[in-house]
Amino acid sequence: MRLHLRRSLVRTTTLVTAIALPLVFTPPASAATPGLSDVLATALSTQVKGKNVKKHLEKFQQIADANGGTRAVGTPGYDASLAYVKDKLSRAGYKVSTTDVEFPVSWEESSPSVLQQVTPEARTYANPADFVTVVSSSGGDVTAQVQVVDAVIPVPPTPNTSTAGCEAADFAGFVPGRIALIQRGTCPFVDKATNAKAAGAAGVIFFNEGQPGRTDPLVFDIREWRFGFPIVITSAAVGLDLADTPGTTVHLKVDAKTTVGRSKNLIADSRWGDRDEVVMVGAHLDSVPEGPGINDNGSGSAAILETALKLAHLPTQNKVRFAFWSAEELGLLGSDQYVAGLSQAERDKIRLYLNFDMVASPNDVTFLYDGDDSDAEGAGAGPAGSAAIEKLLEKFYGRRGLGFKGTDFDGRSDYGAFIANGIPAGGIFTGAEGIKTAEEAARFGGTADVPYDVCYHSACDTITNINAAALDRNSRAIGYATARYAYDLSGIPDRDARTLMKSATVAPAPEGSAR
């Protein structure tokens, strides 16, 4: 015991000396020079080892085994995972806090919803033939005039064309207190409803877009339960009927209730660093109910935990904030609610966000978030500074002769709320249910025509589902990037009004969200 302790102290002292001495014997500003910060980051990365990260994963597995095989939000397994991480970080000297997260436990209708045209003629629409309640809708009973929001009428021949309600500008001239009538189309329903709420809508009636296969009422879960007004979706025919006559008044009633649970995000701030220059590093801590979530996302959580422990005693120039998100698997709720709860001044202090979600997939590819949209796919570039994050990670892998590939900001992980608020983001992802191509297998190894993670969102996502080589190299990359930005933010623009104006378009909804 003592021998092991002595060796550990020697290793820690050596690392602290290697990193701290250059800071002592140079002017403070020099800690931000690219050459020195790269040396410091490289030194830290050598200490973030996969074998140590795996010890945290083994603990997560033990927690799941003791709590019904899961670490999902709202279960003892999640609470125990949070307690484990909190204890480690508190002992290491971090300022540890939690933030509240609300999540839906259940939603149910007490009676069928009602949709009736009151004027210019009385008509009652049939449920479910003509319309259905949108799952997670708030309850409400309102009679008001409908107002069409930017619909494409006549219906275009190409599906998924309408952008109705996708932008706040679509509600220019909307009269508060009316019911928004919004066509299905390109963006998530939740975005349309969010814009309707901001415009003062008293309810929302979606209608299907109208092309073949997109005519009937669509059953889906909007996921957001806090709009405070009733929401239904009709067939294309009913929607067009309501839109046909200006001034149409309807009676809309939904008798439903969501039971809400509460959980916690864990936030840990470094003891050193400029509190107005925050480098934020995050991973979601929860699993799905079906399994222990050791790759998704024990791997990302364990890697940033080990990074935090190795960084804990080093005098960083910038404040480093580690976030362990709750309820990601329920729709990114933890990160979304955290960012929404910050004042603009506090958001402006966050210079960048690094996201690590699934970094040890068994049939992995090293995907780096495409900050500059060089792949020209999907949601486009991230906010200014995102390209620099991508280039930094590329530098880490390139120096070591390791392959990497771009991946889109597709809205499926916790960077979403940050890029929506103009905060540059980047990170590493090794693949989920997608199928590995022959080209990827030739380049990265593994097996073509097989998912990156065959146990994605399944009970078999256990400690045996981890690619040890991927865990080691990606954990080291996480340590490198975190330490680099802890000392040097060059390439990351200041958070001012002009930077905020350059915010990227909000990424598509996470998997399972309807459009």
C-alpha positions in Angstrom: 0.0 0.0 0.0 2.7 2.5 1.0 4.8 1.6 -2.0 2.0 2.2 -4.4 1.1 5.4 -2.6 4.7 6.6 -2.9 4.9 5.8 -6.6 1.6 7.6 -7.1 2.9 10.7 -5.3 6.1 10.6 -7.4 4.1 10.5 -10.6 1.8 13.3 -9.6 4.7 15.5 -8.4 6.5 14.9 -11.7 3.5 15.9 -13.7 2.8 19.0 -11.6 6.4 20.0 -11.8 6.6 19.5 -15.6 3.6 21.7 -16.1 3.9 24.2 -13.3 7.5 25.1 -13.7 7.2 26.8 -17.1 4.4 28.9 -15.6 6.6 30.0 -12.7 9.6 31.1 -14.8 7.8 32.9 -17.5 5.5 35.9 -17.6 1.8 35.1 -17.2 0.9 35.8 -20.7 3.3 33.2 -22.0 1.2 30.4 -20.7 -1.2 31.3 -23.6 1.4 30.9 -26.3 0.7 28.1 -28.6 4.1 26.4 -28.2 4.0 26.2 -24.4 0.3 25.3 -24.2 0.9 22.5 -26.6 3.7 21.1 -24.4 1.4 21.3 -21.3 -1.5 19.7 -23.1 0.7 16.9 -24.5 2.1 16.2 -21.0 -1.4 16.0 -19.5 -2.6 13.7 -22.3 0.1 11.1 -21.4 -1.5 10.8 -18.0 -5.1 10.2 -19.2 -4.8 6.5 -19.8 -7.4 4.1 -21.0 -6.7 1.6 -18.3 -7.5 4.2 -15.6 -10.6 5.3 -17.5 -11.7 1.7 -17.6 -11.7 1.6 -13.8 -14.5 4.2 -13.8 -16.4 2.1 -16.3 -16.0 -0.9 -14.1 -17.5 1.1 -11.3 -20.4 2.2 -13.5 -21.0 -1.5 -14.4 -21.0 -2.4 -10.7 -23.6 0.4 -10.1 -25.8 -0.9 -12.8 -25.5 -4.5 -11.6 -26.6 -3.4 -8.2 -29.6 -1.4 -9.5 -31.5 -3.5 -12.0 -29.1 -3.4 -14.8 -29.5 0.3 -15.7 -28.2 3.8 -14.9 -31.2 5.6 -16.5 -32.4 9.0 -15.2 -34.9 8.6 -12.4 -33.4 5.3 -11.2 -31.1 4.6 -8.3 -28.5 3.6 -10.8 -28.3 7.2 -12.1 -28.2 8.6 -8.6 -25.4 6.3 -7.6 -23.4 7.2 -10.7 -23.8 10.8 -9.9 -22.7 10.2 -6.3 -19.6 8.3 -7.5 -18.5 11.1 -9.8 -19.3 13.8 -7.3 -17.2 12.1 -4.6 -14.2 11.8 -7.0 -14.3 15.4 -8.1 -15.0 16.8 -4.6 -12.0 14.9 -3.2 -9.9 16.2 -6.0 -10.7 19.8 -5.0 -13.2 20.9 -7.6 -16.1 23.2 -6.7 -18.9 20.8 -7.3 -22.6 21.7 -7.7 -25.7 20.4 -9.2 -28.5 21.9 -11.3 -32.0 20.7 -11.4 -33.4 18.8 -14.4 -37.1 18.1 -15.0 -38.1 15.2 -17.2 -41.4 13.6 -18.1 -42.2 10.4 -16.3 -45.6 9.7 -17.9 -48.2 11.4 -20.0 -51.8 10.5 -20.3 -55.1 11.8 -21.6 -58.1 11.7 -19.2 -60.6 12.0 -22.1 -60.4 12.3 -25.9 -59.3 15.7 -27.3 -61.8 17.9 -29.1 -61.5 19.9 -32.3 -64.5 21.8 -33.6 -64.8 24.5 -36.2 -67.1 27.2 -34.7 -67.2 29.7 -37.5 -67.8 30.3 -40.4 -69.7 27.0 -40.0 -70.1 24.5 -37.2 -68.2 21.3 -37.7 -66.8 18.6 -35.4 -63.7 16.7 -36.5 -63.4 13.1 -35.7 -60.7 11.8 -33.4 -58.6 9.9 -34.5 -59.7 9.9 -38.2 -59.3 13.7 -38.7 -56.9 14.6 -35.9 -55.0 13.2 -32.9 -53.5 14.7 -29.8 -49.7 15.3 -29.9 -48.1 13.2 -27.2 -46.8 15.4 -24.4 -49.2 18.2 -25.2 -50.2 20.3 -22.2 -53.9 20.3 -21.3 -56.0 23.3 -22.3 -59.4 24.4 -23.5 -59.4 27.4 -25.9 -61.8 28.9 -28.4 -60.0 31.3 -30.7 -59.4 32.3 -34.3 -56.8 30.3 -36.2 -53.9 32.0 -38.0 -52.1 30.2 -40.8 -48.3 30.4 -40.3 -46.3 30.5 -43.6 -47.9 27.4 -45.1 -47.1 26.2 -48.7 -50.5 26.1 -50.3 -51.2 24.6 -52.9 -49.3 21.6 -51.5 -46.0 21.2 -53.3 -45.3 17.8 -55.1 -42.1 17.3 -53.2 -42.5 16.2 -49.5 -40.6 17.7 -46.6 -40.6 21.1 -48.4 -42.5 23.4 -46.1 -40.5 25.5 -43.7 -43.7 26.8 -42.0 -43.0 27.9 -38.4 -39.3 27.0 -38.5 -38.2 30.6 -37.9 -39.3 33.2 -35.5 -39.8 35.5 -38.6 -42.5 33.2 -39.8 -44.7 34.6 -37.0 -44.3 38.2 -38.0 -47.8 39.7 -37.7 -49.1 36.8 -35.6 -51.8 38.0 -33.2 -51.2 36.8 -29.6 -54.1 34.7 -28.3 -54.8 33.0 -31.6 -54.3 29.4 -32.4 -51.3 28.8 -34.7 -52.1 26.6 -37.8 -48.8 25.1 -38.9 -47.9 22.8 -41.8 -45.6 19.8 -41.3 -42.3 20.2 -43.1 -38.5 20.5 -42.8 -37.8 21.2 -39.1 -38.8 19.5 -35.9 -42.3 20.1 -34.6 -40.9 21.2 -31.3 -39.1 24.1 -33.0 -42.4 25.2 -34.6 -44.2 25.0 -31.3 -41.5 26.9 -29.5 -41.7 29.7 -32.0 -45.5 29.7 -31.7 -45.2 30.1 -27.9 -42.8 33.0 -28.3 -45.3 34.6 -30.6 -48.1 34.3 -28.0 -50.1 31.5 -29.4 -52.9 30.0 -27.3 -52.7 26.6 -28.9 -51.1 24.9 -32.0 -52.8 22.8 -34.7 -50.3 21.1 -36.9 -51.4 19.6 -40.2 -49.8 17.0 -42.4 -48.0 18.3 -45.4 -50.2 16.7 -48.0 -48.1 14.6 -50.4 -48.7 10.8 -50.7 -47.8 9.2 -47.5 -48.1 12.5 -45.6 -51.8 13.0 -45.5 -53.2 11.3 -42.4 -52.9 12.5 -38.8 -49.4 11.6 -37.4 -48.9 10.1 -34.0 -45.7 11.4 -32.4 -44.2 12.7 -29.2 -43.1 16.3 -29.2 -41.1 15.6 -26.1 -41.5 19.1 -24.6 -44.4 19.1 -22.1 -44.1 22.7 -20.9 -45.7 24.7 -23.6 -48.8 25.4 -21.5 -51.3 25.1 -24.4 -53.0 22.3 -26.3 -51.4 20.8 -29.4 -53.0 18.5 -31.9 -52.2 17.4 -35.5 -54.8 17.0 -38.2 -54.8 15.4 -41.6 -53.7 17.5 -44.6 -57.4 17.8 -45.6 -58.6 19.2 -42.3 -55.6 21.6 -42.1 -56.3 22.9 -45.6 -60.0 23.2 -44.7 -59.2 25.3 -41.7 -56.7 27.4 -43.7 -59.2 28.0 -46.5 -61.3 30.8 -44.9 -59.6 33.7 -43.1 -61.1 34.3 -39.7 -62.0 30.7 -39.0 -62.6 30.1 -35.3 -62.1 26.8 -33.6 -62.7 25.1 -30.3 -59.6 23.1 -29.2 -59.5 21.0 -26.0 -56.9 18.6 -24.7 -57.5 16.9 -21.4 -54.0 15.6 -20.6 -51.4 15.7 -17.9 -47.7 15.0 -17.7 -46.2 13.6 -14.5 -42.8 15.2 -14.0 -39.7 13.7 -12.4 -36.6 15.6 -11.2 -32.9 14.8 -11.5 -29.6 16.6 -11.4 -26.8 17.6 -13.7 -23.3 17.6 -12.0 -21.1 20.6 -12.6 -17.5 20.8 -11.5 -15.4 24.0 -11.7 -11.6 23.9 -11.5 -10.1 25.7 -8.5 -7.8 27.8 -10.8 -8.4 29.9 -13.9 -10.1 33.1 -15.0 -13.7 32.8 -14.1 -14.7 34.9 -17.1 -12.9 32.5 -19.5 -14.6 29.2 -19.1 -13.7 26.0 -21.1 -16.6 23.6 -20.8 -16.3 19.9 -21.2 -19.3 17.6 -21.1 -20.7 14.1 -21.4 -24.0 12.6 -20.5 -24.1 10.4 -17.5 -27.4 8.6 -18.0 -28.0 5.4 -19.8 -31.2 4.2 -21.5 -33.5 2.1 -19.3 -32.7 -1.1 -21.3 -29.0 -1.3 -20.2 -26.1 -0.1 -18.2 -24.8 2.2 -20.9 -21.1 1.5 -20.6 -20.2 2.8 -24.0 -23.3 5.1 -24.3 -22.2 7.1 -22.4 -20.2 5.7 -19.6 -17.2 6.0 -21.9 -17.5 9.7 -22.4 -18.3 10.3 -18.7 -15.4 8.2 -17.5 -12.9 9.8 -19.9 -13.8 13.4 -18.8 -13.8 12.3 -15.2 -10.2 10.9 -15.5 -9.2 14.1 -17.4 -10.6 16.2 -14.6 -8.8 14.1 -11.9 -5.4 14.5 -13.7 -6.0 18.2 -14.3 -7.2 18.9 -10.8 -3.9 20.0 -9.2 -2.6 22.1 -12.1 -2.8 25.9 -12.1 -4.8 26.5 -15.3 -5.0 29.9 -16.9 -8.7 29.5 -17.8 -11.5 28.1 -15.7 -12.3 24.5 -16.7 -15.9 23.3 -16.1 -16.8 19.7 -16.4 -20.5 18.8 -16.9 -22.1 15.4 -16.4 -25.5 15.7 -18.0 -28.7 14.1 -16.9 -31.6 13.0 -19.1 -29.8 13.2 -22.4 -31.5 10.0 -23.5 -34.9 11.7 -22.9 -34.1 14.4 -25.4 -31.0 16.4 -24.3 -32.9 17.7 -21.4 -30.1 18.2 -18.9 -27.9 20.3 -21.2 -30.8 22.2 -22.7 -32.2 23.2 -19.3 -28.7 24.1 -18.0 -28.0 26.5 -20.9 -31.5 27.9 -20.8 -31.1 28.6 -17.1 -27.9 30.7 -17.6 -28.0 34.5 -17.9 -26.6 35.9 -21.1 -23.6 37.2 -19.2 -22.9 33.6 -17.9 -23.3 32.1 -21.4 -20.9 34.7 -22.7 -18.2 33.5 -20.3 -18.3 30.0 -21.9 -15.7 30.3 -24.6 -16.2 26.8 -26.0 -17.9 23.5 -25.4 -16.3 20.1 -25.9 -18.7 17.1 -26.1 -17.8 13.5 -25.7 -20.6 11.0 -26.3 -19.6 7.3 -27.1 -15.8 7.3 -27.4 -15.2 3.5 -27.3 -17.5 1.8 -29.7 -16.5 -1.8 -30.5 -16.5 -1.3 -34.3 -15.3 2.3 -34.0 -14.5 5.1 -36.4 -12.9 8.2 -35.0 -15.4 10.9 -35.9 -14.7 14.5 -35.2 -17.5 17.0 -35.3 -17.3 19.0 -38.5 -16.9 22.5 -37.2 -16.2 24.1 -40.5 -18.7 22.1 -42.6 -15.9 20.9 -44.9 -17.9 17.8 -45.5 -20.8 19.9 -46.7 -23.4 17.8 -45.1 -26.4 18.3 -42.7 -26.6 21.2 -40.4 -23.7 23.3 -41.6 -20.7 24.7 -39.7 -20.7 25.4 -36.0 -20.4 28.9 -34.5 -17.1 30.7 -35.1 -14.3 28.8 -33.3 -15.8 25.4 -34.0 -13.5 24.9 -36.9 -10.5 25.6 -34.7 -11.6 22.9 -32.3 -11.9 20.4 -35.1 -8.4 21.4 -36.4 -6.9 21.0 -32.9 -8.3 17.4 -32.6 -7.1 16.6 -36.1 -3.7 17.8 -35.1 -3.6 15.4 -32.1 -4.6 12.4 -34.3 -2.5 13.4 -37.3 0.7 13.7 -35.2 0.3 10.1 -34.1 -0.6 8.7 -37.5 -4.2 8.0 -36.4 -7.1 8.3 -38.8 -10.1 10.5 -38.3 -13.2 11.5 -40.2 -15.8 14.3 -40.0 -19.3 13.9 -38.6 -22.2 16.4 -38.8 -23.7 18.4 -36.0 -26.9 16.4 -36.4 -28.4 17.5 -33.1 -28.2 14.1 -31.4 -26.0 15.1 -28.5 -25.5 17.7 -25.8 -23.7 20.3 -28.0 -27.1 21.4 -29.4 -28.0 24.0 -26.8 -24.5 25.5 -26.9 -24.2 25.9 -30.7 -27.8 27.3 -30.7 -26.5 30.0 -28.4 -23.4 30.9 -30.5 -20.9 28.9 -28.4 -18.3 27.1 -30.5 -18.3 23.3 -30.0 -16.5 20.2 -31.0 -15.7 16.7 -29.8 -15.3 13.0 -30.6 -17.8 10.3 -31.4 -17.1 6.7 -32.4 -20.4 5.7 -33.9 -23.7 4.3 -32.7 -26.3 2.3 -34.7 -24.9 3.4 -38.1 -23.3 0.8 -40.4 -19.6 0.8 -41.0 -18.7 1.1 -44.6 -16.1 -0.9 -46.5 -14.1 2.3 -46.9 -14.2 2.9 -43.2 -13.2 -0.7 -42.4 -10.2 -0.4 -44.7 -9.2 2.8 -43.1 -10.0 2.2 -39.4 -10.1 -1.6 -39.1 -13.1 -3.4 -37.8 -15.9 -5.1 -39.8 -17.8 -3.6 -42.7 -21.6 -3.8 -43.0 -21.9 -4.1 -39.2 -23.0 -1.3 -36.8 -20.4 0.7 -35.1 -22.0 -0.4 -31.8 -24.1 -3.6 -32.1 -25.2 -3.1 -28.5 -26.3 0.5 -28.9 -29.3 1.2 -26.5 -29.4 -2.4 -25.5 -28.8 -4.6 -22.4 -25.5 -5.8 -23.9 -23.9 -2.4 -23.6 -21.8 -3.7 -20.8 -18.1 -3.5 -19.8 -17.5 -6.2 -22.5 -18.8 -3.8 -25.2 -15.8 -1.5 -24.9 -13.0 -1.1 -27.5 -10.0 -0.7 -25.3 -7.7 0.8 -28.0 -10.4 3.4 -28.9 -10.9 4.2 -25.3 -7.2 4.8 -24.7 -6.5 6.9 -27.7 -9.7 9.0 -27.4 -9.3 9.5 -23.7 -5.8 10.9 -24.4 -7.2 13.2 -27.1 -9.8 14.4 -24.6 -7.0 15.1 -22.1 -5.0 16.9 -24.7 -7.8 19.2 -26.0 -9.1 20.0 -22.5 -5.6 21.0 -21.3 -4.8 22.9 -24.4 -7.8 25.1 -24.0 -7.3 25.4 -20.3 -4.1 27.3 -21.1 -4.7 28.8 -24.5 -7.8 30.0 -26.2 -6.2 31.4 -29.4 -8.4 30.6 -32.4 -11.5 30.9 -30.2 -13.2 34.3 -30.7 -14.3 36.5 -27.9 -17.9 36.0 -26.8 -19.3 39.4 -27.9 -22.5 40.5 -29.7 -21.0 40.1 -33.1 -19.9 36.5 -32.4 -23.3 35.7 -31.1 -24.8 36.9 -34.4 -22.8 34.2 -36.2 -24.4 31.4 -34.4 -24.9 28.3 -36.5 -28.4 27.2 -37.6 -29.9 25.0 -34.9 -29.2 21.4 -35.7 -32.0 18.9 -36.5 -33.8 17.2 -33.6 -32.3 14.2 -31.9 -33.2 10.7 -33.0 -36.8 10.0 -32.3 -38.0 13.6 -32.6 -40.6 14.1 -35.2 -40.7 16.4 -38.2 
